Amino acid sequence: MYPEVVTQSLEATYGPLLNQVEILQERQNIVELSGGLTNRNLLIENSRGKYVARISSNSSSLLSIDRDAEYENSKLAAAAGIAAPVIDYLPGQGLLVIGYLEGRTFSDKDVEANLSRIAQSCRTLHGAQRFVKDFNMLEIQRSYLQIVQERGFRLPDGYVGYSEKLFQIGQALQVLDEGTVPCNNDLLPGNFIDSGEKIWLIDYEYSGNNDPCFELGNIWAEAFLDLGALTELVDSYYGAHRPEKVARAWLFALTAKYGWTLWASIQSSVSTLDFDFWSWGMAKYDLAQSEFSGTYFQQALKAASTK
C-alpha cells in the first residue's frame, strides 16, 4: 500500500479530474511517478488493472506540444505494438490515460548495453502508420528562440552566435534527405521500458513524422554516450555500416542539444515543477558549444552529404 498521506494529497488535487474517467473512478491506490518534466504522471491501481494518468499544464503550447496530436499518435504507436494502450483522453483538460507497462526503466548505461534492441524497437515504431503531424527541430528551435526573445526569457550567452553553423547543418541535411517516418523524438533513457521480451517506447508528446536519424541521434545524445555507441546504434538500425547516416545522426543530435536548450529556458520561466530546468539546459548548451567548435563538425557536414 502507498502512504496514506500521499494518496490523500493526490486525491485532493486530482480526484475531480480523474473521476471524469469511468475506469479510474474506483481507485484503490494512487502515487506520483517520477521523471516527468512537462507533466505529472500518476500510477493508479484498481480491481481492473494499473493505469497511468498523464496530466499536462497550460504551458504546453509554448513548448510546441500538441496534446491532441499526442493522443492520436499514442494510439498509432500502440497499434504498432510498441507503446502502451490508450484508455481515454479528455481534450482541453490535459488528461491522457494509458495502460501501465510492467518492466524496467532504462538508465544511460542500460541504453548503452541495449543498442541493437533499441534499434529494433525504433524500426517497429518507424514502421507504424504515419503520425498526424511532422516534427522538425530546426523549425522548433526558431519558434523557441522567438518565444524567448519576445517574452524576455533568459537566453544563454552567445546563443545566437551559432545561427550560421545551424544553417550549415540544415544545408548538409538536405543533400541525402530520404523522407520522414513516425518518430517519438524524445527518447531519453526514462522513456524506454524493458519487459524482458522487448523494449517499449513511451511518452509521445513530441511525436511526429521526422527523419529516423534524428531519433537515433537524440537517443544517443540523451544517454551521453561516445561516438562509437552512435555508430553501433545507427549500424544496427540500418543493418550495415552507413557513415553518412552516422554523421547525419550526429548533426541531428547537435541540433537537438541546441534546440532543447531553449526548451529549458522556457520551462525555467513558466513551469511549476520543482526542477532546475536552467542547469539542465545549460548542460546541453555546453555540449553543443564544444561540438560546434570541435574538429568533427566540418567532417560531419561533409560525411552527411557524401555517399
N, C-alpha and C positions, 0 to 999 in steps of 0.2 A: 504494500500500500504506500502511496505517496504521503508526505507530511500534510496533515490536515490543514495547517495554516496556509500552505502554498495553494492547495486546492481551493480553499475558501477565497483567497485573494484573486485567483484567476477566474473563479466563478463570478465574483462581484464585478470584475472588469469586463469579461467577455461573455458571460452567461446569456444575456439578452440576445446577442448576435448569434451565438451557437444554437439557441433554441429555435431559430428560424429554419434550421435544417433538421428534418424529421429524424434522420438516422443518428443524430447527435443528442437528441433530447433526453434519453435515459442514460446519462453519463455515470459511470462508476468511479473513474479516475481521470484526472486531467493534470498535465505537467507541461511546462515550457521546455522545448528542445533548444539546445544551444546552436550557434552558428549563423543564424540569420542576420544579415546586415541591412536588408531593406524591408524586412517584415518580421512578425513574430510567428513562430511555429509551435503549435500546441499538439501534443500527443493525447488523444482521447480514447479511452477504453470503455466498452460496454459489452453486453452479452453477445452482441453481433460481431464484434471484432475490434480491431485497432484502426484508428484514422488519424490523419494529420490535418489540422486546420491551419491554413496559411492566411494570416491577417496582415494586409498591407496598409500603409499610411497614405495620406493625401499628397505626399511629396513625390509619388511615383512618376508623375508626368514630367517633372523636371529631370528625371534620370533616364528618360527615353524608354520607360516601361509602359507597355500597353497591356493592361490586365485582361482585356477581352481576348487579345491575341495569345496571351499566356494560357488562358483556358482552352482555346481551340487547339493550340499547338501541343498542350499537355495531353489532350485526347488523342491526337495523331501519333504522338510518341508512344503512348500506352498501347494503341492499336498495333504498332510495330513490334511490341513485346519488349521494350527497353525502358519503360517508365511506369510509375505507379498508376493504378486505375484512378480515373477521375470520378468522384462520387457526386459532387454538387458544386454549384457556383452561384454566388449572389452578386450580380453585376451592380456596380455603383456602391457597394458596401464593403468591398475589399476582402471578401471571404472566398477562398477556394478550398474545397475539401477533397483530399485524395486518400487512397489506401496507404497503410503503413507497410513498408518493406522491411522484412526481417533480414539482418545482415550486419556486416561490419563496415563502418565508415572509414574511408581511407585517410591516411596521413601522407605527407610528402614522400616518405620512404616507401609506403605502400604503392604509390603511383610509380615510383622508380622500379619496383620489383614486379610490376604487372603491366609493362608497356604493351606487350603483344596482345594481352587480353583486353586492355583498354582500346587498342586499335580495332579489335573485333567488335566491341560494343559501339564504337563510333561508326563503323561501317553499317551496323544494323540501323542506327538512328539515321544515318545519311541516306539510307535506302527507303525511308518512310515516305508517305505521301507528302508532297510539298506543303510547307507551312504557309500561314495566311499572310505573312509579311516578310520583308527582307531585313537583314542586319548588315550594316556597313560601318565599321569602326571609323573610317576616315570621315564619313558624314556625321556620325555621332560625336566625334571629337570636336568638329566645328560647331555643332549645336551646343555642346557643353561649354566651349570657350565663349560663345555669345552669351549664354546664361550667366557665367561667372563675371564677365566684364560688365554686362548691363546691370546686374544686381549688386555689383561691388563686392563680390565674394573674394576670398583670399586667393591670390594667384602666385604660384611658386616663382621665385626669382629666375629670370632668364627664360621663362617657359616659351614665350612666343618666338624666341630666337631660333628655335628648331623648326620653324614652319617650312623653310626651304628644304630641309632634309626630309620632312614628311612628304613634301611634294615629289621629291625624287623617289621615295618609296612607292607612291601612287603610280608614277610613271612606269617604274620597273614591273609592278604587279600587273599592269595591263597587257604586257607583252605575251605572256603564256597563260592568260586567263581562260580557264576551261569551264566556267559557269559555276552555279551555286547548287547547294543541296540543303536539306533541313539540318540545322545545327543548333546545339544548345547555347553555345557562345559564352558560357560562364562555368566551365568545368574545373573549378578549383577542387582540391582533394576532397573536401567535405561533401561534394556532390556526386561522389562515387559510393555505391553501396554494394558490397561483395557478399552475395548469398552463398558462395562456395561453388555454385554451378555456373553463375555468370555475374558480370558486373552491371548493375543497374545505373542509369543516369537520371538524376533528379534535378528539380528546380529549373523551370522553363520560362522564367520571367524575362530573360533576354533572348529567347529563342527566335530564330528567323532563318530564312534561306541565306546561306553565306558560303564563301569558299571553304572547302574542307581543311585547307592548310591553316586558316585562322583558328579553327577548332583545335588542331594539333599543336600549333604554336602557343595558343593560350593555355592549354593543358600543361605543356612543358614549363611555361613561364610561371604559372601559379604554383607549381611544385618546386620552383627554384632549382632545377636540375642543370647538369652540364650539357655541353653541345653534343657529346656522344649519346646522351639519352634522347635528345631530339632526333638525331639520326636514326636511332633504333625505333622510335615511335613512328616516324614517317615511313621508314622502310617496311615496318610491319604492316602499316596501313595499306601501302601500295603493292606489297608483295615483291618488291625489288628495290635496289638502291637507286634513288632518284635525287641526285644532288641539287637539281633545280627546285624540287619540292622542299627539300630541307632548307634551302636558302629562303624560299617563299614563306615557309612556316616561321622562320626566324624573323623575317621582316614584319610579318603579321604580329608576332609576339612583341616586337618593339613598339609597333603601332598601338597595341593593346595597353602596354605599360604607360605609354604617353597619354592615351585617352582615359584610362581608368584613374590617372592622377587627378583629372578634373572632376570625375565622378566623386572622388573623395573630397575634393574641395566643396562641392555642392552639399554632400552629405554632412560635412563638418559644420555647415551653416544652417541646415534645416532639420536634420534628423533628431528625434527624441531618444534614440537608442543610446545606451551607455557604452560607447565605443570611441576610441581615439582614431577617427577617420583621417585626420590630417597626417598623423605619423604613418598610418598605413599607406596613404597616398604618396608621401614623400619617399618612402622606401622604394616604391615603384619608379618615381621620378629620378631618384639617384641612379637606379639601374639603367633607365632609359638614357640619361645623360652620358653615362660611361659607354654605352653601346653606340650612341650617335657619334661619339668621338673616337671609338675604338677602330682597330685596324680591320676588323671583319666587316664593317659596314659597307665599304666600297666593294669588297669581294662578294658580299651577299647580293648587292644590287646587280652585279654582273652575272653571277651564277643563276639568279632567279629569272633572268631573261635570256638564258642560253641553254638549249637542249643538247 
